[in-house]
Amino acid sequence: MRRPTAQDVADLVGVSRSAVSLVLNGHGAGNIAPNKQKAILEAAERLNYRPNAVALSLRSQRTRTIGVLTWPSVGGTPSLILRAVLNSATRAGYVLIFMDTGGDQEVEGQALATLRDRQVEALLVIAPELTDYRPPEPMMSIPTILVNCADPQASVTSVVPDESGAGAAAAQILVDAGHSRVGILAGSPDAVQTRLRVAGCHQIIAAADMAAETQFVAGCDPGSATVAARTLLEQPEPPTALICAHERITVGAALAAAELGLRIPEELSLVSLEDGEQLACQLAPPVTTIERPDRPMAEQAFSMIIESLDSAETSVKQVAFVCPPVFRDSVTAPRSRQSRSATASR
């Protein structure tokens, strides 16, 4: 099947081929009437026409290529962010070159050298979880945006989730439900993401004069989380609700509850601070979560990187996205085990 051309778009609208070129290359303002611009864009969409990327690069002396540095963590790769960035790039006619640095500085240096040899126009650094990132010197000479990570010196633009706000939102849900004893199942205590989430939880918990205990989970696997959850739930005065830092930890908490004969949410409420793998929402009952703004962050970062390429102005920005709650069926007012036992004995 023949690919549609700029002439096909021009014929459909009844304009010249040069008019189509001006509009699709972003130079229609002041040259083409607004109604004609709209008609050209609609015709291009209808015909599924995309300008030839090679031809555009030759004319503009631009490669329309962006390098992406990323790496995995214990919780996996930032797949949702990567996919959203790829979709944005595809729609805009850009090519992405992905490089997995494995979190190794030497490998990162080699990756940067390769990307510069390929004449990438800009760089995106995408972390699997919120962390500090100190950009190496070569990044100072090319438009760079950090996604899900931030430079402590704020020398490079970053787009991050408000992890402290996420922890606060989770705790507030339990405060509003009437809980007074809360357990927090967190990741590595050394991780920036963990510190911010736990701090956000404790900010709300302290203001509500609630009792809380944090249990750090060795890994993000359900098995480790089950052990950690049981440590909290088998105490003389156990929490009536758990905040879980990851959906796999949430699965472990649900398993621990089942082993101890605790019903969710009647005897144990659960809130998950993530559900990127859509595990928490598939539990029975589905778990209330704090949603990570992966797609909005990715789309914002890509939009900003394109703006930086098209503008002579360079300004460093720090953008933080709110993490909204998604209410499901895992939270209700607390009911003590003692009341259940008393009811059962009658």
C-alpha positions in Angstrom: 0.0 0.0 0.0 1.4 3.4 -1.0 2.3 5.8 1.8 0.4 9.1 1.8 2.4 12.1 0.7 2.3 15.8 1.4 0.7 16.2 -2.1 -2.1 13.9 -1.0 -2.8 16.2 1.9 -2.6 19.3 -0.3 -5.0 17.7 -2.8 -7.5 16.8 -0.1 -7.6 20.3 1.4 -7.2 22.2 -1.9 -3.9 24.0 -1.1 -0.4 24.0 -2.3 2.2 21.4 -1.2 4.3 24.2 0.2 1.4 25.3 2.4 1.2 21.7 3.8 5.0 21.8 4.5 4.8 25.1 6.3 2.0 24.0 8.6 3.4 20.5 9.4 6.8 22.0 10.1 5.3 24.5 12.6 5.7 27.6 10.4 2.1 28.1 9.5 1.4 31.1 11.8 1.5 34.3 9.8 1.8 32.5 6.5 -1.3 30.3 6.3 -4.9 31.3 7.4 -5.9 29.6 10.7 -8.8 27.7 9.1 -6.5 26.3 6.4 -4.0 25.3 9.1 -6.7 23.4 10.9 -7.9 21.8 7.7 -4.3 20.7 6.8 -3.7 19.2 10.3 -7.1 17.3 10.1 -6.3 16.0 6.6 -2.9 14.8 7.7 -4.4 13.0 10.6 -7.1 11.5 8.4 -4.6 10.2 5.9 -2.2 9.1 8.7 0.5 11.2 6.9 3.8 11.7 8.7 6.6 13.8 7.2 9.7 11.8 6.2 12.0 12.0 9.2 15.2 11.7 7.1 14.2 14.5 4.8 13.3 16.7 7.8 16.7 16.0 9.3 18.5 16.9 6.1 16.6 20.2 5.7 16.9 21.3 9.3 20.4 19.8 10.0 18.8 18.2 13.1 18.9 14.5 13.9 15.5 14.5 15.7 17.0 11.8 18.0 17.0 11.8 21.8 19.0 9.7 24.1 17.5 8.0 27.1 19.6 6.7 30.1 17.9 4.4 32.5 18.5 1.4 34.8 16.6 -1.2 36.8 16.1 -1.3 40.6 14.9 -4.0 43.0 11.3 -3.0 42.1 12.0 -3.4 38.3 12.4 -1.0 35.4 10.5 2.3 35.0 8.5 0.6 32.2 5.4 2.9 32.3 7.5 6.0 32.1 9.6 4.6 29.3 6.5 3.5 27.3 4.9 6.9 27.7 8.0 8.7 26.6 8.3 6.4 23.6 4.7 7.1 22.6 5.2 10.9 22.9 8.3 10.7 20.8 6.7 8.6 18.1 3.8 11.0 17.8 6.2 13.9 17.4 8.4 12.2 14.9 11.4 11.7 17.1 13.6 8.6 17.5 14.8 7.5 21.0 18.0 5.6 21.7 17.6 3.7 25.0 20.8 2.9 27.0 20.7 0.8 30.2 23.5 1.9 32.4 22.8 -0.6 35.2 23.4 2.2 37.7 27.1 2.0 37.0 29.0 5.3 36.5 31.6 3.8 34.1 28.9 2.3 31.9 27.0 5.6 32.0 30.1 7.4 30.8 30.4 5.0 27.9 26.7 5.3 27.1 27.0 9.1 27.0 29.9 8.9 24.6 27.9 6.6 22.3 24.9 8.9 22.4 27.0 12.0 21.6 28.6 10.1 18.7 25.1 9.4 17.4 24.5 13.2 17.6 21.5 13.0 19.9 19.9 16.4 20.3 18.9 16.0 24.0 19.0 13.6 26.9 16.3 12.1 29.2 17.5 10.4 32.4 14.7 8.1 33.7 15.1 6.5 37.1 13.1 3.4 38.3 12.3 5.2 41.6 12.8 8.7 43.0 16.4 9.2 43.8 19.2 11.8 43.9 21.1 12.0 40.6 24.2 14.1 40.1 24.6 14.7 36.3 28.1 14.2 34.9 29.8 17.1 33.2 29.0 16.1 29.6 25.3 16.7 30.4 25.9 20.3 31.0 26.5 20.9 27.3 23.3 19.3 26.0 19.6 19.8 26.9 18.9 17.3 29.7 15.8 16.5 31.8 15.8 14.2 34.7 12.6 12.1 35.2 11.8 10.5 38.5 15.2 11.7 39.9 16.6 15.1 40.8 19.9 16.8 41.1 20.5 18.0 44.7 22.3 21.0 43.3 19.3 21.8 41.0 21.6 22.4 38.0 19.4 20.4 35.6 15.6 20.4 35.1 13.8 17.6 36.8 10.3 16.1 36.7 9.4 14.1 39.8 6.4 12.7 41.8 5.6 14.3 45.2 6.5 11.2 47.2 6.1 13.0 50.5 2.7 14.1 49.4 1.9 10.5 48.4 2.8 9.2 51.9 0.7 12.0 53.5 -2.3 11.1 51.2 -2.1 7.4 52.3 -2.0 8.3 55.9 -4.9 10.8 55.6 -7.1 8.1 54.1 -6.6 6.1 57.3 -7.1 9.1 59.5 -10.4 9.9 57.8 -11.5 6.3 58.3 -10.9 6.5 62.0 -7.8 4.5 62.5 -5.5 5.2 65.4 -2.8 2.5 65.1 -1.1 2.3 61.7 1.8 0.1 60.4 4.1 1.2 57.5 5.8 -1.4 55.4 8.5 0.5 53.7 11.4 -0.3 51.3 15.1 0.3 51.9 15.6 2.9 54.7 18.6 4.3 52.7 16.4 5.1 49.6 15.3 8.7 49.0 11.9 7.5 47.9 11.4 5.6 51.2 12.5 8.5 53.4 10.1 10.9 51.7 7.2 8.5 51.8 7.7 7.6 55.4 8.2 11.3 56.3 4.9 12.2 54.6 3.1 9.4 56.4 4.5 10.5 59.8 3.6 14.1 59.2 -0.1 13.3 59.1 0.1 10.6 61.7 1.8 13.0 64.2 -0.8 15.7 63.5 -3.6 13.2 64.2 -1.8 11.9 67.4 -1.9 8.3 66.1 0.4 5.4 67.0 2.5 4.1 64.1 5.4 1.7 63.6 7.5 1.4 60.5 8.8 -2.0 59.4 11.4 -2.0 56.6 11.1 -4.8 54.0 14.4 -6.5 52.8 13.1 -6.6 49.3 10.1 -5.8 47.2 9.0 -9.4 47.0 5.8 -10.7 48.6 7.7 -13.3 50.7 9.8 -10.7 52.5 6.7 -8.5 52.9 4.7 -11.3 54.4 7.3 -11.8 57.1 7.5 -8.1 57.8 3.7 -7.8 57.9 3.4 -10.6 60.4 5.9 -8.9 62.6 3.6 -6.0 62.9 0.3 -7.9 63.0 1.3 -10.4 65.7 2.1 -7.7 68.3 0.0 -7.4 71.5 -1.4 -4.1 70.1 -1.3 -4.6 66.4 -2.1 -1.9 63.8 -5.6 -1.9 62.4 -4.3 -0.6 59.0 -1.1 -1.0 56.9 0.4 1.4 54.4 2.5 -0.6 51.9 5.2 1.1 49.9 4.9 -1.2 46.8 2.3 -3.4 45.3 4.4 -6.5 45.8 4.6 -5.5 49.5 0.8 -5.1 49.4 0.5 -8.7 48.1 2.7 -9.9 51.0 0.6 -8.0 53.5 -2.6 -9.5 52.1 -1.0 -13.0 52.4 0.0 -12.3 56.0 -3.5 -11.2 56.8 -4.9 -14.4 55.3 -2.5 -16.5 57.3 -3.6 -14.8 60.5 -7.3 -15.1 59.6 -7.8 -11.3 59.3 -10.4 -10.1 57.0 -9.8 -7.1 54.7 -11.0 -4.4 55.3 -13.2 -5.4 58.3 -10.2 -6.3 60.5 -7.3 -4.8 58.6 -7.3 -1.9 56.1 -4.7 -1.7 53.4 -3.4 1.2 51.3 -0.7 0.7 48.6 1.6 3.5 47.5 2.1 2.0 44.1 0.3 -0.2 41.6 2.3 0.0 38.4 2.1 -3.7 37.9 -1.7 -3.6 38.6 -1.3 -6.2 41.4 -3.0 -4.4 44.2 -6.1 -3.6 42.2 -6.6 -7.3 41.4 -6.5 -8.5 45.0 -9.8 -9.4 46.7 -10.9 -6.9 47.7 -9.1 -4.5 45.4 -6.7 -2.3 47.3 -6.9 1.5 47.6 -3.8 3.0 46.1 -1.9 6.2 45.7 -1.4 6.6 41.9 2.0 7.3 40.5 1.8 10.0 37.8 4.1 8.2 35.5 2.4 9.0 32.2 1.9 12.8 33.0 5.5 13.0 34.1 6.7 11.4 31.0 4.6 13.6 28.7 5.6 16.7 30.6 9.3 15.9 30.4 9.1 15.1 26.7 7.2 18.4 26.0 9.8 20.3 28.0 12.7 18.7 26.2 11.2 19.6 22.8 10.5 23.2 24.0 14.2 23.5 25.0 15.3 22.4 21.5 13.0 24.9 19.8 13.9 27.8 22.2 17.1 29.8 22.6 16.2 30.3 26.3 17.5 27.8 28.8 16.0 27.8 32.3 16.2 25.1 35.0 12.9 24.0 36.4 11.9 21.6 39.2 8.4 20.2 38.5 6.7 18.0 41.1 3.5 16.0 40.3 0.7 15.3 42.8 0.1 11.6 43.4 -3.7 11.2 43.6 -5.6 8.5 45.6 -7.6 5.8 43.9 -10.3 4.6 46.3 -11.3 1.0 46.3 -12.6 -1.5 48.8 -9.7 -2.1 51.2 -10.3 0.6 53.8 -13.0 0.9 56.3 -13.4 2.0 60.0 -11.3 -0.1 62.3 -12.8 -3.1 64.1 -10.7 -4.7 66.9 -9.9 -8.4 67.0 -11.2 -8.5 70.5 -14.7 -7.4 69.3 -14.6 -10.1 66.7 -13.6 -12.8 69.3 -16.4 -11.6 71.6 -18.9 -11.7 68.8 -17.8 -15.2 67.8 -18.0 -16.5 71.4 -21.6 -15.6 71.9 
